[in-house]
């Protein structure tokens, strides 16, 4: 068995595509039209993970609720310092600024996408 992707519903397709392609360097692999929605499949540079952004033709008046079950997506970055520069240049900010996770130099931080989904960024210690 192979894990294929995670799907999230988005309120503003253009803002979400802009965020995932520019901030997280994901690329659009494919898109598909169903009867009531658009599906966009995005992959990381290494093609190790895929996120499906679903944009429904109709959505609840108040948008979507993330709920209490979903936690976050996690992405590895080479340098949180370099990522911070890019993040600020694109007009985004951290939800939780970078901090040392384990006292050994591994750093983590959190950002949010335009719909409020949390994304953990991890800079691992190179041994």
Secondary structure, 3 states (H helix, E strand, C coil): CCCCCEEEECCCHHHHHHHHHHHCCCEEEEEEECCCEEEEEEECCCCCCEEEEEEECCCCCCCCCCCCCCCCEEEECCCHHHHHHHHHHCCCCCCEEEEECCCCCCEEEEEECCCCCEEEEEECCCC
